[in-house]
């Protein structure tokens, strides 16, 4: 069974009670007024690598460097130019094959 902490709204008395999950304490043992359960933050333990800036990560992780916007634009232009030149080359080949078929 877990231990729960309670605090009295009236007198400010804090106390702990050991009871089952379904039970609840309603009144302060000192003054008899209403009490409320006190919740505490849960401790988190990070195990493994990659949680801190000082840890080293693999390039395949999400922490890898991203290219700058300028670099991304340059890559896009290269790809765009290559695609358009490939298209022109294929059009030339098609027109030269069409001419041979007609002769």
C-alpha positions as CSV (number, residue, x, y, z in Angstrom):
1,X,0.0,0.0,0.0
2,X,1.3,3.5,-0.9
3,X,1.9,6.4,1.5
4,X,0.0,9.6,0.7
5,X,0.7,13.1,1.9
6,X,-2.1,15.4,2.9
7,X,-2.3,19.1,4.0
8,X,-5.0,20.8,5.9
9,X,-6.6,23.9,4.2
10,X,-7.5,25.4,7.6
11,X,-4.5,25.0,9.9
12,X,-1.8,24.1,7.4
13,X,-0.9,20.8,9.1
14,X,0.9,18.3,6.8
15,X,0.8,14.6,7.5
16,X,1.2,11.3,5.7
17,X,-1.2,8.4,5.6
18,X,-0.6,4.8,4.6
19,X,-3.7,3.4,2.9
20,X,-4.9,1.6,-0.2
21,X,-5.5,3.4,-3.5
22,X,-9.3,3.4,-3.1
23,X,-9.3,4.9,0.4
24,X,-9.2,8.7,1.1
25,X,-8.6,10.9,4.1
26,X,-11.3,13.6,4.4
27,X,-10.5,15.4,7.7
28,X,-7.4,16.8,9.5
29,X,-6.5,14.9,12.6
30,X,-5.7,18.2,14.5
31,X,-8.6,20.5,13.7
32,X,-11.1,18.3,11.9
33,X,-11.4,20.5,8.8
34,X,-11.0,19.3,5.1
35,X,-7.7,18.2,3.8
36,X,-6.3,17.9,0.3
37,X,-3.8,15.4,-1.1
38,X,-0.4,16.9,-2.0
39,X,1.1,15.8,-5.3
40,X,4.9,15.8,-5.8
41,X,6.7,15.8,-9.1
42,X,8.1,12.4,-10.2
43,X,11.8,12.0,-10.6
44,X,12.9,11.2,-14.1
45,X,16.1,9.3,-14.8
46,X,17.5,9.5,-18.4
47,X,19.5,6.4,-19.2
48,X,21.6,5.9,-22.2
49,X,23.4,8.3,-24.5
50,X,22.1,11.2,-26.6
51,X,20.1,13.1,-23.9
52,X,22.6,15.9,-23.3
53,X,24.3,18.4,-25.5
54,X,27.7,17.0,-24.3
55,X,26.9,13.5,-25.5
56,X,28.1,12.4,-28.9
57,X,25.5,11.2,-31.4
58,X,25.6,9.3,-34.6
59,X,24.9,11.1,-37.8
60,X,21.8,9.0,-38.4
61,X,20.2,10.4,-35.2
62,X,17.9,13.4,-35.3
63,X,20.7,15.6,-33.9
64,X,22.7,15.6,-37.1
65,X,23.6,18.9,-38.7
66,X,21.2,20.4,-41.2
67,X,22.5,22.2,-44.3
68,X,22.1,26.0,-44.3
69,X,19.2,27.5,-46.3
70,X,21.8,28.9,-48.8
71,X,23.3,25.4,-49.3
72,X,19.9,23.9,-49.7
73,X,19.0,26.5,-52.4
74,X,22.2,25.7,-54.3
75,X,21.5,22.0,-54.2
76,X,17.9,22.7,-55.5
77,X,19.3,24.8,-58.4
78,X,21.7,22.0,-59.4
79,X,19.0,19.5,-59.4
80,X,16.7,21.8,-61.3
81,X,19.3,22.5,-63.9
82,X,20.2,18.8,-64.3
83,X,16.5,17.8,-64.7
84,X,15.9,20.5,-67.4
85,X,19.1,19.5,-69.3
86,X,18.1,15.8,-69.1
87,X,14.7,16.7,-70.5
88,X,16.2,18.7,-73.4
89,X,18.6,15.8,-74.2
90,X,15.7,13.2,-74.3
91,X,13.6,15.6,-76.5
92,X,16.5,15.8,-79.0
93,X,16.9,12.0,-79.0
94,X,13.2,11.6,-79.7
95,X,13.2,14.1,-82.5
96,X,16.2,12.5,-84.1
97,X,14.6,9.0,-83.9
98,X,11.4,10.4,-85.4
99,X,13.2,11.8,-88.3
100,X,14.9,8.5,-89.1
101,X,11.6,6.6,-88.9
102,X,10.1,8.8,-91.5
103,X,12.9,8.5,-94.1
